[in-house]
């Protein structure tokens, strides 16, 4: 789906202050990771406190913003598979 895009096309910020397409993909992947952690907490804890998630407040978020798009997509696919497997197992 991303083949043929010019270098940097996913890094354009069409609106100042808004995320690029690559940052949005990275956010989606990172949130899969966060959501998997939340599922495990829900299953392990009696009353887990699940606070609102904001990428800007997440210390684990910045490294995701520097990953190449292909790496983000690869990680997203792997996390998605883990998520589906975990939910199916419930």
C-alpha positions in Angstrom: 0.0 0.0 0.0 2.9 2.3 0.7 5.0 1.2 -2.2 5.8 3.9 -4.7 5.7 6.8 -2.2 8.5 9.2 -2.4 11.0 9.3 0.5 9.6 11.5 3.2 6.0 11.5 1.9 4.7 9.9 5.1 6.6 12.5 7.1 4.7 15.5 5.7 2.7 17.4 8.2 -0.3 18.7 6.2 -1.5 20.7 9.1 1.1 22.4 11.4 1.1 20.8 14.8 -0.7 17.7 13.6 0.9 14.3 13.2 2.3 13.0 10.0 1.0 9.7 8.4 4.0 7.8 9.8 3.4 9.2 13.3 -0.2 8.2 13.1 0.8 4.6 12.0 3.3 4.6 14.9 0.6 5.7 17.3 -1.7 2.9 16.2 1.1 0.4 16.7 2.1 1.7 20.1 -1.5 1.7 21.2 -1.8 -1.9 20.3 1.1 -2.5 22.6 -0.6 -0.5 25.4 -3.9 -2.2 24.9 -2.3 -5.6 25.2 -0.8 -4.5 28.5 -4.2 -3.3 29.6 -5.8 -6.6 28.8 -3.2 -8.4 30.9 -3.8 -6.0 33.8 -7.6 -6.5 33.5 -7.1 -10.2 33.7 -4.5 -10.1 36.6 -5.8 -7.3 38.8 -9.1 -7.0 40.7 -9.7 -3.4 39.9 -6.9 -2.0 37.6 -6.7 1.8 37.3 -6.6 2.3 33.6 -5.8 6.0 33.0 -6.5 7.9 29.8 -3.8 7.3 27.3 -2.0 10.2 25.7 1.0 9.5 23.4 2.5 12.9 24.4 2.6 11.7 28.0 3.9 8.2 27.2 7.7 7.8 27.8 7.6 4.8 25.4 6.1 6.9 22.5 9.1 8.9 21.3 11.1 5.9 20.0 8.2 4.9 17.9 8.2 8.3 16.1 11.7 7.7 14.7 11.1 4.3 13.3 11.0 3.9 9.5 7.5 3.3 8.1 8.3 -0.3 7.1 9.4 -1.1 10.7 6.3 0.5 12.1 4.1 -1.6 9.8 6.0 -4.7 10.6 5.6 -4.2 14.3 1.9 -3.2 13.9 1.2 -6.4 12.1 2.9 -8.5 14.8 1.1 -6.6 17.6 -2.2 -7.0 15.8 -1.7 -10.7 15.5 -0.8 -10.9 19.2 -3.9 -8.9 20.1 -6.2 -11.1 18.0 -4.7 -14.2 19.4 -5.1 -13.0 23.0 -8.7 -11.8 22.5 -9.6 -15.0 20.7 -8.2 -17.0 23.7 -10.7 -15.3 26.0 
